[in-house]
Amino acid sequence: MTLTTAEARAMEAIDRYVKTNNVGYSLRNKRGYRDPTGSPEGMVTSPHDLVGIHASTAIIVKDMADLLVKHWPGFRWAIQPNEQGKVFNVFCLDFHNVWGYVIRYDDVMNDPRRRAILKAGRELLHRFRYPGEKYDTALIAAMPRNRQGCCIPDVSDLKSSRFTKQARLQHLIATGKARVVGSDQKGQIIETTEKV
């Protein structure tokens, strides 16, 4: 099987993501060999990473990935099955490698049209304020990013929690409405002009 240039670049990007974030190797032992009895947690980067999970989960992951690629081609989508937690985590690696969308197993299993995955794709595009529906490298490059190089999600309509406060602070720092004035043993001391 030969890969096109775009497919090869996408696979290289996923491999880089897996190596830098230390995910996707949950089915390998400490020496790097495949562990068929390993936990299925982590990013699915090849069909071999689906060894050890139920066949129905593998089929659903493939269906979900196919729907995402058909509706929004060009974006780097990632689906993380979590059988113990009974959820699928959906990420768009072009935007953020941590902020994703969680779908419960029941929502996908009981819907043959897989509307939940389409909702996840739309929500991720909306959360990161991506203009339009088609992939455009220039638009993605122009999106505001934090220090780690990830796009900043719009969390203005979400309930307050520790994670949304952190994302809100990242947004304020990126837009210049807040600045880091020092640090202590607990972390950074941030001065803001707006209430968080």
N, C-alpha and C positions, 0 to 999 in steps of 0.2 A: 504494500500500500504506500503510495507516494503522497506526500503532503504538498499543498500549494505553499507559496511563500507566506501568505497571510496566516494559514493554519500553522505553519512552522513557527512563526513569530508568536502566535497565541500560545502555543505549547511551551515555548521558551519563557514567556512571561509568567505562565502558571508555575513552571518549575522554579523560576526565580522567587516568586511569591512564597511557594512552599518552603524553599530553603531559608529565606530571610525570616519567615514567621514561625518556623519550626512546626508546621502542621502537615498533614497528609502522610506522615510516616507511622501512623498508629498501627498499621498492619505489617510493620517491619520490626524485627528484633534489634538488639543493640548493635549487632554487626552489620545491619543493613539488609539482611535477607528477609524475604517475605515470611510473615507469620500468619498462617491461615486461621489460627485460633485467636488472633489479636482483636482488640476492640475496634469496631467499625467507625469510631469517631475520627473526624478529620476531613480534609478536603479530598475529594475524589479527583485524581489527576489522570488515571488510566483505568481501563476495565478491570485490571488486576486488583485495584483498591476496593472493588466491590465483592471480593472473595470473603466469605464469612458472614455476609448479611443475607437476609431472606431474599428469595427471588422476587417477591412482589415489591420489595423496597427498591431493588436494582431496576426493575421495569419502570417503576414510578419516577425514579431519578432520571432515567433516560427520556421518558415522556415529557417531564417538566423541562429538561434541558432543550429538547427538540422544540417545544412550544416557545420558549424564550428566544431561541435562535431564529425561529421563523418570524416572530412578531417584531423583534428588534435585532436584526442582523448586524454584525460588526462589533457589538458590545461583548466584553469578556464576562460572561455569566459563570457563576460557581454555585453549586448546590452541595450542601453538607448534610447528609442524612445522619440523624441521631436516633437510633432505634431505642436506646434506653430512655431518652427523654420524650420519645414519640413526637418529634418535630423535624422539619426540614428547615435549614437556614439557607437563605438565598442572598447572594452577594453580587454586586456588579463591581468587578475589580478595576474598572476604569475610574470609578468614583472613590470607593473606600474599601479597605480590606477587613474592617471590623464592623462597621455599621451596616447591617443587613436587614432582612425581613424574615420573620419567623412564621412558618405555616405549620399548623398542627396536622398530624397524620390523618385524623378523622376528616378534616376539611378536604383533603385530597382524595382519600380512599372512597368517600361517599359521593364524589362528583366526577363522573366519567369525562366531562368536558374540561376539567382542570381549571376552573375559573379562578381558583385561589392563586395559581402561579401567574396568571395574567394580571391579577390585581397586584401581586408582589412586584412585577416588572414595572407597571405603571406607577406604583407608589415610590419605588426607588428612583425613577426618573424625576418624579415630582419633588421628592424630598431634597434632591440635590439641585433643584431648579435648572434642570437641563432643558433648554429651549428646543422644542420639537420632539419628534419621535425617531428620526433617522440618525444614524451614527455619523458624526462629523469630527474629525481629528482636531480641527481648528477650534471648534466650540468647546471640546473637552479640555484642550490646552489652555483656553482662556478662563476656565472656571476658577473661582477663588479656592486656594488650598491652604492647609495648615503647615506647620513646620515639618511634619512627616511626609508631606507631599500628597496627602489625601484630601479630597474635596470636602468642603464643610457642609454638612446637612442643614436644612432648614428645620429647626425644632420649635419654632415659635408657637405652634398650635398644640404641642404635646404637653402632657401633665409634667409637673416638676418632679424630677428624680435626680439621683446622683449623676447618672450618665447624661441626661439631657442638660444638666447644669454644666457638666464638663464640655459638652459640645457647644453650649451657648457661650461659655468663656472662650473657647477656641475661636468662635465666630467673632466675638468682640475684639479679641486680640488681632485677628486677621484683618478686621476692618478699621483698626486704629482707635476703637472706642475704649480699649483697655490696654494696659501695659504691665509687664512684669517688673516689679520694683525691687525684688530681692527674693531670698529663699531662706527657709529654716529647716529644721529636721523633719517636719511633716511634709514639706513640698514648697512650691513657689508661692510668694506673696504677690497677689495681683491687685492692682488699683484700677477701678472701673469708673466710667462716667455715668453708667446706667445700672439699675438694680438688676441683680441676677436672680 
